[in-house]
Amino acid sequence: MGPEAAFYLRQTDREEHSREQPEPSALFVAGDEPEAKRVALELAAELRFRAEDAGSLANAKPLEGMVKVWLALARQHGRTVVFAISDG
């Protein structure tokens, strides 16, 4: 995937982790090319993430900042820390 879409994955055992958490892990996709973003969102959904459209590629930099937060939390709580979105 080129610069058209930013696709953020994190390291975890998806099979084991998906059984442990009530909400699927959120995965944010930012991009300016609709087709590239569509493919990235579909791939994320196939991998059992809650695929979220994070807007334009201009949002990629703030998403990268979220990785720093995740890393800090993972140091405290282990690799299974995830970002999740609650509907309720």
C-alpha positions as CSV (number, residue, x, y, z in Angstrom):
1,M,0.0,0.0,0.0
2,G,1.4,3.4,-0.9
3,P,0.9,6.8,0.5
4,E,-2.8,6.8,-0.5
5,A,-3.9,5.2,2.8
6,A,-2.4,4.8,6.2
7,F,-3.2,1.4,7.7
8,Y,-2.3,0.8,11.4
9,L,-1.9,-2.7,12.8
10,R,-0.5,-3.6,16.2
11,Q,1.2,-6.8,17.3
12,T,-0.9,-9.3,19.1
13,D,-2.2,-12.9,18.8
14,R,-5.5,-12.1,17.1
15,E,-7.1,-15.5,17.7
16,E,-6.4,-15.7,21.4
17,H,-7.0,-12.0,22.1
18,S,-10.3,-11.9,20.3
19,R,-11.7,-14.5,22.7
20,E,-10.7,-12.5,25.8
21,Q,-12.1,-9.1,25.0
22,P,-15.8,-8.0,24.8
23,E,-15.2,-5.5,22.0
24,P,-13.0,-6.0,18.9
25,S,-9.8,-4.0,18.6
26,A,-10.3,-0.8,16.7
27,L,-8.1,-0.3,13.6
28,F,-8.0,3.2,12.1
29,V,-7.5,3.8,8.4
30,A,-6.8,7.2,7.0
31,G,-6.4,8.0,3.4
32,D,-7.2,10.3,0.4
33,E,-7.8,7.6,-2.2
34,P,-11.3,6.1,-1.7
35,E,-10.4,2.7,-3.4
36,A,-7.2,2.2,-1.3
37,K,-9.1,3.1,1.8
38,R,-11.9,0.7,0.9
39,V,-9.4,-2.2,0.5
40,A,-7.7,-1.4,3.8
41,L,-11.0,-1.2,5.7
42,E,-12.1,-4.6,4.2
43,L,-8.8,-6.2,5.0
44,A,-9.0,-4.9,8.6
45,A,-12.6,-6.3,8.9
46,E,-11.5,-9.7,7.6
47,L,-8.8,-9.7,10.3
48,R,-11.6,-9.2,12.8
49,F,-10.8,-5.6,13.7
50,R,-13.4,-3.0,14.1
51,A,-12.3,-1.1,11.0
52,E,-12.8,2.7,11.4
53,D,-12.5,5.3,8.7
54,A,-10.3,8.0,10.3
55,G,-10.7,10.5,7.5
56,S,-8.1,11.9,5.2
57,L,-4.4,11.2,5.1
58,A,-3.9,14.4,7.1
59,N,-5.1,12.4,10.1
60,A,-2.2,9.8,9.8
61,K,0.1,11.9,12.0
62,P,-2.3,12.1,14.9
63,L,-2.9,8.3,14.5
64,E,0.9,7.8,14.8
65,G,0.8,9.7,18.1
66,M,-1.7,7.1,19.4
67,V,0.9,4.4,18.9
68,K,3.0,6.2,21.5
69,V,0.1,6.0,24.0
70,W,-0.4,2.3,23.1
71,L,3.3,1.6,23.7
72,A,3.2,3.3,27.1
73,L,0.1,1.3,28.1
74,A,1.6,-2.0,26.7
75,R,4.7,-1.5,28.9
76,Q,2.4,-1.3,32.0
77,H,-0.2,-4.0,31.0
78,G,1.4,-6.2,28.4
79,R,0.9,-6.6,24.7
80,T,-2.8,-7.2,24.9
81,V,-3.7,-3.6,25.4
82,V,-6.0,-2.4,22.6
83,F,-8.0,0.5,21.5
84,A,-11.6,-0.3,21.3
85,I,-14.8,1.6,20.6
86,S,-17.9,1.1,22.7
87,D,-21.3,1.6,21.1
88,G,-23.0,2.0,24.4
